[in-house]
């Protein structure tokens, strides 16, 4: 009798379990995952998309000249007078041959002021969670805006058509006068092109270029160009033949190669993000003086005004200003500079170096 009763109770329990699985399961998951933890921001990471400093070239190509005044003049010596052969044989008791040169004092610069700010309202500051550091983040945000500005101005002043005395346009097919075959074409000759342009610039401006600036697409094409890989390979049997900046600079017989790797979002605020490389598909071969100096030739200079209170040696300053009407702290960046072509004859522009 007892065994029969026990069997009935067991069968009833199983029946209840089959009809109410949620009730049985719930007893094993209390308290729930959400009951024992409330989500909050992590304090050891955050995610921002800051571009690599290696991608910016505006401060690396031409020397920066600190200036105390926002505008002034500089001297430009007459080049042809220095390269003219005029020394003559001198007979006894006669005067030596002589000559002179002219100095142009009309070239000028004007350091324009560019500004941008970010406001930090008191309510936002008071309610911010760790690891947010609003002042530091605003500083990095403003700095990126300043780098983007300089890169854009550099490209507009130097990396376009109509600036340099020497300019060739890239074409996919057989080049005509003032053209070259684009370097993403297998039959193109980038090594010969650069060598020819270095010699042409020497003949035009008296100095061989020492710097090659490439748009990102141009660099990518040169990395895989069969002629370049073949020159770097040297018959090796193990390991890949890789083109890097130092190897390519040595191959082109120049001091440095710089790749314009910076991008900008060309969409308006609120629109779909649309990124583009600022350097496009061009290449520029120039002579850039390592440092500015007296009677120093160069293709370009960046004049940076250091006369503003708090300005750095690069002409920039970030200030923190109280904005009481909107109950906010304002972090503001100013940049004062002028990018000038000093000698158009010391640059050779390759327009549309790749398709």
N, C-alpha and C positions, 0 to 999 in steps of 0.2 A: 504494500500500500504506500509505504513511504517512498519507495523508488518510483512508483508511478506518479506521485505528486511532484517529486523533484523533476521528473522528465517534463511534466506539463509546464512547470515554471520556466524551465530552460527554453522550451519551445516558444513560450509567450515572450520572453526577453528577446529572442532572436527575431520574432515577428515585429516587435516594436522597433528594433534596430533597423530592420529593412525598410520600415515605413517612415522612420524619422532619422535619416543618416546625418542631417545637419546638426540635430540636437546632440547626437553621440560625438560627432567630430568636434563641435564647438568646445566641449569639455576639455579637449587636449590642446587648444591653441589660445587659451586665455592666460595672461593678457596678450593682445595682438602685437604685431610689429609696430604699428602706429601708436599703440598705447605706451610703449616703453621708450619712444624716441620722437623728439620734435625737430624737424629739419631746421638747420640754421647754416649761415655761410661758413665755408671752410676758411680757416685762418692761415693756411700754409700755401695756398695757391689762388690765383685769379688768372683770367685769360684776357689778354689784349693782343692786338695785331700791330706791333711796331715793326717797321721795316728795318732790315739789317743796314748798319751804317756803311757797309762796303758798297752798297748800291748807289750812294750819292757821290757825284764827281765834281760838283760846282766849286768846292773848296780845294780840290786836288789838282786841277789842271793849271790854272794861272795863279801866280803869286798874289797874295793879299797885301795891299799897301795901306797901313794905318795912316789916317790923315786927321789933323786937328780941326779943319774947317770943312763944312759941308760941300763947298765948291772952291776950286782953285785951278791953277794952270800947271802944266809941266812942260819941260823942254824936249824937243824932238830934233835930233841931229840929222843933217842932210847925209843920207847913206851913200849916194853915188860918189861924193867927194872923197870918201875914205877908200873906195875901191878903184879909183882912177890911178893909172901908172903915170907919174909926172916927174919922178926923180931923174935928173940928167947928169951926164958927165960934166965935171967942172974943170976948167982950164986955170992955170996959175993966174993970180991977180984978177980974177973975175968973180962976180957975185954968184951965189948958188941959185938954182931954180927955186921958185917958191909958189905957194898957193894957200888956200884957206877953205873954209867950209861955212855953211850957214846954219843957224839954229832957229827953229820955228818955236815961238813961245805962245802960239795961239791955241794949241790943244787944251781942252778943259775936261773936268769931270764934275758931276753933281751927284752927291749921295742922297738919293731919295729915301724917305722914311716910309717903311711898311709896318703895319701894326695889326694885332689880333688879340682878342681877350677871351677869357672864360670866367663866368661869374659862379661863385659858390654861395648860395643863400644860407643864412643862419640856420633855418629849419632843417635843411639838408645836412649841414655839417653836424648839427646836434643829434641827428637821428641815424648817422652813418654807422654801419657795423664794421668790426674788424674782419678782413685785413684792409679795408678801404682807407687810403690816405689821400684825401682830396687835394691837398696842396701839391704833393708829389705827382699825382696823376695828372693834374692840370699842367704842371711844369713840363712833363713829358709830352703831353698832348700839344702844347704850344710850340715846343721845340720841333716836333715833327712838322707842324705847319710851316715853321721857318725854313726847315730843310727843303720842304716841298716848294716853297716860294723861290728859293735860290736856284733850285734845279730847273724850274720852269723859266726863270729869267735867263739863266745860263743857256738853255736850249734856244730860247727866242733870240738871243744876242749873237750866238756863235754857231749853232747847229742847224742853220737854215740856209737856203739859197740866197745869193746876192750879197754875201758878207765878205768872202775871201777873194783875193785876186785870181786864185787858181780854183777851178771848179769843174768836175766831170760828173756826168749823169750815167747811172747804171742802166743797162738794157739786157734783156734776156738773150737776144740774138747777137749777130755780128755787129760790133761797135763801129760807129762812124767817128768823125772828128769830135773831140771833147766828150767822148763816151768811153765806157769800159764795160766789159761783160760782168754781169752781177755774180757775186762770189758764191751764190748757192747753185750756180751752174757748174757741172762737172768739168767742162772745158775751160772755165775761167782761169785767170792767172793772178791771183791776189798778191803773191810774192813779187812777181815782176811789176805789177801795178804800183805797189807801195815803193819799190825801189825806184821806179821811174819818177814817181811824184816827189820822192825825197830829193832826187837830183834836180828836178824842175824847180822845186822850192829853193834849193841852194842857188840856182842860177838866177832866180827872180829876186830873192831877198837877201842872199849872201850867207845864209846859215841853214844847215840841214835840220829838218824837224827831229825832235827827240821824243815826241809823245803821240800816241795814236788813241783816239777816243772812239769807242764802238757802241752802237746801239746793241741791245741784248740779242736781237735776231741776227745781227751781223756776226757777233761773237759765236753764237751757236752754229752758224754755217761754217765759219772758219775752223771750228773745232773738228769738224768732220770732213774738211776738204781733202781730197786725195793727194794733192801736191804737198800740202803741209804735213799730213801723216807720213808720206813717203820720205820727206826730208828729216823728220824726227825719228823715223824708224831705224835708219842706219843699218839695216840688215839684221836686226835682232831676231832671235829665234824663240825667246821666252818673254812672257809678260806683254801687256798691251802698249802700243805706241800712243801716248796721250799728249795732247796739246794743252799746255797751261800757259798762263800769262807770261811767265818768265821765259819759257821756251820760245813762245811766239815772238816776244820782244827781241830776243837774241836773233831769231830767224829774220826779222824785219830790220835788224840793226838799229834799234831805237832803245831809249832808256826805260820807257814804261808804256804799258797798255792799260787803259781804264775802260771799264764796261759800265754803261749807263743802265743800271738794273732797277732803278727806282720806278715805281708805278704811281699813277694817280687815278682816282675815281672820277670819271668825267660826268657822272650823272648828277642831277640836282638833288638837293636834300629831299628825302622821301621817295625818290625814284629807285628803280632797280639798279643795284651796283653794276658799274661798267668800268672795269679797270683797263688801263692802257700803259705801255711803257713810254716814259717821257722822251727817251732817246730815239724812238721810232726805228727806222731801218737805214740810218745814215752812218757815215764814218768821217772822222776829221783827223787829219795829220797836221800837227803844228809844232813850232818851236816855242816852248814855254820855259822861261828862265826859272832855274831852281829857287832863286830868291830875288826879290827886288833890289835894285841898286843904282848907283850913278853910272851913266853911260852903259847901261845894261840892256841888250836887245831882248825883246819878247814879242810874241804875237798879241798878248792881251794882259790886262791887269784887272784886279778887283779892288777898287778903292773903298775902304771901309772907314766910316766916320766914328772915331773914338772919343769925340768931344762931349758927348752927352753924359750927364751924371750917371754913374753906375754901368757905363758901357764896357763891354769886354774888349779884348784886343782884336776880336773878329767883328766888332761893330754891333753886337747884339746886347740887349738887356731885358731882364724880366723884372717887373715891379709888382708889388702887392699893394693894392689901393683899396681903402674902405669906401664902399658905395652906400651911404646911409639911407638914401631915399628908397632903395630896394632891399635894404637890410642884407647886404651881401658883401663878401670879399671878392674883389676883382683881381685876377692875375692877368697881366698884360705883357706881351712881348713886342719889342720894337727892333727893327733891323734897318740900318742905314748903310747903303752901299751903292756903287755904280760899277757895272761891268763894262769895260771899254776894250774895243779893238784898237791896239796900239800900232800894229803893223799888219795890214791885210795881206802883204806879200809873204808873210811867214806862215800862212795856213793853206792847206789844200783840202777842199771839201769833196767827199765822195757821196753824191746824192743817190738815195735808193740803192745802196750797195747790195741789197738782196731784194728779191721779188716780193 
